[in-house]
């Protein structure tokens, strides 16, 4: 496991998280792991979901990467469900069990013919 790139996870998920980090060694995956560790650490420290989300700022993440971070937090972190509700609500989604991926948002252009 790489230094400073881990987060506290649900008790039964340690091995799965270790494997998740191990298989994401490329630059793209590594950026998601690092950002996720920062968000997870903030949640563990008792910060609000909004404060934790701000840990992604300045990391150079794409929308898809941010969605991957959110999905990982939801899946692995003890406060994952709380973060999912916050994250989805920030995109106007209040129902369902999935995690909004900002990379697939569509802008409705009413001026378009």
Secondary structure, 3 states (H helix, E strand, C coil): CCCCCCCCCCHHHHHHHHHHHHHCCCHHHHHHHHHHHHHHHHHHCCCCHHHHHHHHCCCCCCHHHHHHHHHHHHHHCCCHHHHHHHHHHCCCCCCCCCCCCHHHCCCCCCCCC
